[in-house]
Amino acid sequence: MTLGQRISMYRKDLGISQEALGERLGVSRQAVSKWETDAASPDMANLIALAREFGVSVAELTQTPEPRDVPVTDVPAGSPSRRGWWAALGALVVVILVMIGVVIYWCVHANDGQISKTPEPPDATASDTENTLPAPSSDFALILDWTETGEFLELGEQQGAYPFGTSLWLDSEETTVTADDGSTVYTIDCLQSGGIRLRYSHIEEEDQPPRNIITLLETTLTKEVSTPRGIHVGSSKAEVVGAYGGDLVYCTKEDGGDILTEHDYFYAYQPKDAYSNSICFLMKDGMVRGIRVENMADLGNDAYAVNNISIFPIQRNGDPDYSNRQDLYVEPISETRNVYIAWNELVTNSNLSAEEMYTYRCTIFNDLSDLDWQEFGRLGTTEYPEQTMEALMSWLEDQAPYSESETFRLQMGIQSNLDGWLSESYSSLLSTAFFADPIVFVKGLAYPGLEDTMWHVVMDTAYSAELYPVELETALDTLDAAIESGGFTEAEAGWARLLRLYLITPIDHRSELPRTPAELQ
C-alpha cells in the first residue's frame, strides 16, 4: 500500500472529507487529493501533522520498519541503569530509522510534487490505477472542486448521456436547437448545482451509435470550479499569467452574445495543437470573473490569432503589447442607415431600456432632414421598398404628440428627397404635428434663416390640413387666441398670420400669397 493509499484509508476511518482534512492541516483540498493519488508527497511538517490527526506514529503512517528488541545478557534484569541505557538507545535507533525511511521515501517521490509553469496534461492511464482519481486528458476541462471524487467535464465526445458521470442537475429547462449538420444542440444551466453552463451536440448517424460531444463549458462560480491548472473565478491576473504564460493573448471586451458575466477584457488560451479548442478568462478589476472553455470549430485553430486590432500578444506582466497596434477602418454609416437601424430596433426589440428607446427615437427625428427615402426603402426586408417607406411614415404619425424639438425636426424633414406620393404622405404628417400643438408648430416656423424651407412647410401643411375641417377649425381658434393675447413674439406672430392665411385660402389661389411674413405688410 502506498503512502497516498494509507492517507486515504486513515482519512476515511475518521469519516471526514478531503476538504475537511485540508482545513485541519491548513492546506487545500487539491493538496490532499494529490497526496492520496500519489501525485505529490507531504513534507515532514505535514507528515507529522497527518500522523497527529490520524492518531498514529510517523513510522506507522509511512510504514517504516520498527527496530527489533535487543536482548540484554550481561546486566541483571532489574538493573535500572542498564534498562535506562537500552531504552534510550532504542528510542534513538527508532528516530534514526524513521528519519532514514522518510528521507528515502521523499527522494523516491520528490519529482512527483514539482510544479511546472506549464504542466503537461495528466497521464491518461492514471485512472486505471487503483484508488487514483480520474483526471482530464487536456487543458480544456473544468474540474468540480466541490466533489470528493474529482468530477470534471471536458470538451469532446462523452461516455454516456448527460450529466456525463457527474452529479450535476438542471436548474431550468434545457434549450434545444437543430444545427445545420442535423445534430441536436442542447444548452444546459447547472448554475446552482455546480456553477456550470454547458452545451453539447447529440449526433445520430446511420449505422453509427449515437454520440454526445461537449462544445462549451462556462462558469462564474467562485473557487468551486477550476481549470486543470488551478485557475478559478477569483484568481488574480498574475495567477492566470503564471499558469498559462506566453500562450495567452489579450482580447478586447466583447458585448452581447451569451457571455455570462461583465468583463473589461479577456485572456484567450489556444495553443497551436489545441485543434480549435480554447479557454477564455473574462477579467474585471484584475480578477477572473468567468471562465469559458469552448470548441471554436467554425473558426478553427486561428480563432484567437493575434491581429493587433482586437487581439494582442501580452508582456510578461500580462498587459497587452500594443507596439504593433493597427486601427481598424470603419466605413461611416449614412444618416439613412442610422435611421433604419434605430427604427428597426424600436419596432422589433421589446427589451430596450428607456434610455435606449429615447436614444433611438432622437436618432430618427434628428436625421430626417438628410434621409434618403429611396435608400431607406431598399434597406427593408420586404420585396417592395415602398412598403418600408410607408411603414416609417405610419410610425412617425403614430408618435404624436411630439416634443418641441421633434416638431422642429419634422418640419426640417421637408428638405429630404420627397416626391410624388411621398410628398403627399409627408404633408399629412406635418398637419398631424400642427393639429397636435399649433403653438409649438408656429414657434418652429419662426426659426431664423430658414424662410424658404419654412414656406414649403406652410404650403404642405395647408395642403393636407384642409382635408380635416374639424381639426382645422380647432387649430385656427388656438392660433387666433395666441395672436390676440400676445402669446407669440413678433417673428412668431408673423409666421402665425402667414400660416393662417394659407389655411383659409382655397388651394387654387395660394400661388398668389406672400412667401414670408415680411411680405404681409
Secondary structure, 3 states (H helix, E strand, C coil): CCHHHHHHHHHHHHCCCHHHHHHHHCCCHHHHHHHHCCCCCCCHHHHHHHHHHHCCCHHHHHCCCCCCCCCCCCCCCCCHHHHHHHHHHHHHHHHHHHHHHHHHHHHHHHHHHCCCCCCCCCCCCHHHCCCCCCCCCCCCEEEECCCCCCCEEECEECCCCCCCCCCCCCCCCCEEEECCCCCEEEEEEECCCCCEEEEEEEECCCCCCCEEEEEEEEECCECCEECCCCCEECCEHHHHHHHHHHHEEEEECCCCCCCCCCCCEEEEECCHHHCCEEEEEEEECCEEEEEEEEECCCCHHHCCCCCCCCEEEECCCCCECCCCCCCCCCCCCCHHHHHHHHHHHHHHCCCCCHHHHHHHHHHHHHCHHHCCHHHHHHHCCCCCHHHHHHHHHHHHHHCCCCCHHHHHHHHHHHHCCCCCHHHHHHHHHHHHHHHHCHHHHHHHHCCCCCHHHHHHHHHHHHHHHCCCHHHHHHHHHHHHHHHHHCCCCHHHHHHHHHHHHHHHCCHHHHHHCCCCHHHHC
